[in-house]
Amino acid sequence: MADPGTGALYDVYAAGEPKTKATSTNFNNIFVSRSTDGGMHWTSTLVFHAAPFTGLNNVFPALAVDPVTHAVYASWTDQHGVDVSKSTDGGVTWSPAVTVSTIQTTVMPWVAARDGKVDVVYYGSTAASPDDTSAVWNVYDSQFSGGAWTVGKVSNTSNRVGAVCLNGSGCANNTNRELLDLFEVAEDPLTGKAAVIYTDSTIDTWTANGVTKELPEIVLAFEQ
């Protein structure tokens, strides 16, 4: 992400613990790297640390830069809570993480910010795990406005029923990847309202070699 006002560049990522990277794909650290010279040099800062083997890369963390206040927001999930950390000094220091979700299981967060308002969207379910084949998923938005976080449901019907694989191209036969690994949110600079694009796998199906499969459909939702 780039700050259009300062020209600073930011990149967020999850990283494992030394001596565990070769034995686990659960990455327990969130880092943000920043560059103030157009990408020639980078400085990495630890934003959040969890116990080794805690997976914070579900599928990956997200980052937003507020173009008005220049604050930077990082968001991630351990599958059971979406956390957010904020930097007001160009990514040099970061606030303690705040859990902004209330649903049992969460995956694939994305974040947008403008003029102090923040929207963190994610897929959520009451199931105990993304691996639950009976899980019913909806799209949620945790919004910071007026000094407080509130949680709202974006989808008016569930957007998926079934397990969600978080291993990307490592998912066996691409099974349970119908949510397409991510979705996005943006703030309208004129209205200050959020727009969300997400995937719904419950609307239609398609058939290949006699096998009927769920057809991912793209849905656009606007904040009212």
Disulfide bonds with the S-S distance in Angstrom:
Cys165-Cys171 2.07
